[in-house]
Amino acid sequence: MGASDSEELFDGHQVIEFADGTDRRNFLRWAGLVGVGASLAVGSGIGASAAAAAPRPATGTGTQKSASDIDILNYALTLEYLEADFYTRGIDCGLLRGRELELVTPIRDHEVAHVAGVTEAISMMGGTPVAKPKFTYPRATFVSRLTFLRQASRFEELGVNAYHGQVPLIQSGDVLAAAASIAGVESRHAAILATLNLRQPFPRPIEQPKPMDEVLAEAGKFIDSGN
């Protein structure tokens, strides 16, 4: 059987640990606006409702347009770092063989390429790419093939929802085109992982991300409120 819909990504554990408080706060602001990823951040110091209500990160140098899109790209870069790290560790553990390894290895390569591409885009726009955070996974993540593939499937659904959630917030046509291109690749990844988990690879005719209030209500259980 495939993973149950009630299963949580990384069993609800926070896996992203930022070295810089500003990077953490900015990621959580965008996770709140998009409705994806807040539950993955360690020691946030900001609750889910506050993340949703927070204004867009303040502009630095350059135009409002470029600053907003740079913030969105840094949010995406953080998730790409996590995806690239997750797949690299899973493949290095030797959990997969044969056709599974043939299919998952290109996914890892794509995520590494996404990190490089988003980093380059941020730099070309005059921004500073967010530093790669530290990632700490639950012990069971890389113990068995089944657990890894189930988590990978959940992870790809997260990636699809994250990119779809960003689309209405992007102002630059070039950034929008790049995000849409990556979203298409993430959707292909999600279909492959769903198939490997014996799940429906295309469950609906139109992508329907979860409502933000539903995602944040679940994420709030795992965010350090700072109390």
C-alpha positions in Angstrom: 0.0 0.0 0.0 1.1 3.6 -0.4 1.5 6.2 2.3 -1.6 7.1 4.2 -2.9 10.6 3.6 -2.8 11.1 7.4 1.0 10.6 7.5 3.0 13.8 8.1 6.2 14.8 6.3 9.1 13.8 8.5 6.6 12.7 11.2 5.9 16.3 12.1 9.6 16.9 13.1 11.2 20.3 12.3 14.2 19.6 10.1 15.5 23.0 9.0 17.8 24.8 11.4 18.9 28.3 10.3 22.2 29.8 11.4 20.8 33.3 10.8 17.7 34.6 12.6 16.9 36.9 9.6 16.9 34.0 7.2 14.6 32.0 9.5 12.1 34.9 9.9 12.0 35.6 6.2 11.5 31.9 5.4 8.6 31.7 7.9 7.0 34.9 6.6 6.9 33.5 3.1 5.8 30.1 4.3 3.0 31.8 6.0 2.0 33.8 2.9 2.2 30.7 0.7 0.9 28.3 3.3 3.7 25.7 2.8 6.7 24.7 4.8 6.5 26.5 8.1 6.3 23.3 10.1 9.8 22.3 8.9 11.6 25.2 10.5 13.4 24.7 13.9 13.2 27.2 16.7 11.2 29.7 14.7 10.3 32.1 17.4 7.1 33.0 15.5 3.7 31.3 15.6 1.8 30.1 12.5 -0.8 32.8 12.8 1.9 35.5 13.1 3.7 34.1 10.0 0.5 34.3 8.0 -0.2 37.8 9.1 3.3 39.2 8.8 4.0 41.6 6.0 6.2 40.8 3.1 9.9 41.1 4.0 11.1 44.7 4.0 12.8 45.8 0.8 16.5 46.4 0.7 18.3 48.0 -2.2 16.7 48.1 -5.6 13.1 48.3 -6.5 10.1 47.0 -4.6 9.5 44.6 -7.4 13.0 43.0 -7.4 13.2 42.8 -3.6 9.8 41.0 -3.4 10.8 38.5 -6.0 14.2 38.0 -4.4 12.5 37.1 -1.1 10.3 34.6 -2.9 13.3 33.0 -4.6 15.1 32.7 -1.3 12.1 31.0 0.2 12.2 28.6 -2.8 16.0 28.2 -2.5 15.6 27.0 1.1 13.2 24.3 0.1 15.4 23.3 -2.9 18.4 23.0 -0.5 16.3 20.6 1.6 15.2 18.6 -1.3 18.7 18.2 -2.8 20.1 17.2 0.6 17.3 14.7 1.3 17.7 12.9 -2.0 21.5 12.9 -1.8 21.4 11.3 1.6 18.8 8.8 0.6 20.8 7.7 -2.5 24.1 7.6 -0.6 22.5 5.3 2.0 22.1 2.6 -0.7 18.4 2.1 0.0 17.3 1.9 -3.7 18.1 -0.6 -6.4 17.3 -1.2 -10.0 14.5 0.9 -11.6 13.8 2.8 -8.4 17.4 4.0 -8.3 17.3 4.9 -12.0 14.2 7.1 -11.4 15.2 8.7 -8.2 18.8 9.6 -9.1 17.7 12.1 -11.8 15.3 13.6 -9.3 18.3 14.2 -7.0 20.2 15.7 -9.9 17.3 18.0 -10.8 17.1 19.3 -7.3 20.8 20.0 -7.2 20.4 21.9 -10.6 17.4 23.8 -9.1 19.7 25.0 -6.2 22.3 26.2 -8.7 19.7 27.9 -10.9 17.8 29.7 -8.2 21.1 30.8 -6.6 22.2 32.2 -9.9 18.9 34.0 -10.5 19.0 35.7 -7.0 22.6 36.9 -7.7 21.8 38.2 -11.1 18.9 40.2 -9.6 21.3 41.8 -7.2 20.2 39.8 -4.2 22.1 37.6 -1.7 21.2 33.9 -1.8 20.2 32.5 1.6 22.9 30.3 3.2 22.2 26.6 3.2 20.7 25.7 6.6 21.5 22.6 8.7 19.1 19.7 8.2 18.4 17.1 10.9 16.0 14.3 10.0 14.1 11.8 12.2 16.2 8.7 12.6 13.8 6.5 10.7 14.0 8.6 7.5 16.9 6.7 5.9 16.5 3.3 7.6 14.3 1.6 5.1 13.4 1.9 1.4 9.7 2.1 2.2 10.1 5.0 4.7 12.4 6.9 2.4 10.0 6.5 -0.6 7.0 7.5 1.4 8.7 10.6 2.7 10.0 11.4 -0.8 6.4 11.3 -2.1 5.2 13.6 0.6 8.2 15.9 -0.1 7.4 16.2 -3.8 3.8 17.2 -3.0 5.2 19.9 -0.7 7.4 21.1 -3.6 4.4 21.3 -6.0 2.3 23.2 -3.5 5.1 25.6 -2.7 5.7 26.6 -6.3 1.9 26.8 -7.0 1.5 29.0 -3.9 4.2 31.4 -5.1 2.7 32.1 -8.5 0.2 34.8 -7.5 2.9 36.6 -5.5 5.5 36.9 -8.2 5.8 40.2 -10.1 8.6 39.6 -12.6 7.6 37.9 -15.8 11.1 36.2 -15.9 10.8 34.9 -12.4 7.3 33.7 -13.0 8.4 31.8 -16.1 11.3 30.1 -14.1 9.0 29.2 -11.2 6.4 27.7 -13.6 9.1 25.7 -15.3 10.4 24.3 -12.0 6.8 23.6 -10.8 6.3 21.5 -13.9 9.4 19.4 -13.1 8.3 19.1 -9.4 4.9 17.8 -10.6 6.6 15.1 -12.7 8.7 14.1 -9.6 5.5 13.9 -7.6 3.9 11.6 -10.1 6.9 9.3 -10.2 7.2 9.0 -6.5 3.4 8.4 -6.2 3.7 5.5 -8.7 6.7 4.0 -6.7 4.5 4.1 -3.6 1.6 2.5 -5.5 -0.5 5.6 -5.3 -2.4 7.6 -7.9 0.2 9.7 -9.8 -2.4 12.1 -11.1 -5.2 12.3 -8.5 -7.1 15.3 -9.9 -7.6 17.1 -13.2 -6.6 20.5 -11.7 -4.0 21.0 -9.0 -5.7 22.1 -5.8 -3.3 23.1 -3.0 -4.6 22.9 0.5 -6.2 26.2 1.8 -3.7 28.3 3.7 -5.7 28.2 7.0 -5.7 24.4 6.9 -2.0 24.1 6.3 -1.1 26.7 9.0 -3.4 25.1 11.5 -1.5 21.9 11.1 1.9 23.7 11.0 1.2 25.5 14.2 1.4 22.3 16.2 5.1 22.1 15.3 6.3 25.7 15.4 8.1 27.1 18.5 6.0 30.1 19.4 8.8 31.6 21.4 6.9 31.3 24.8 
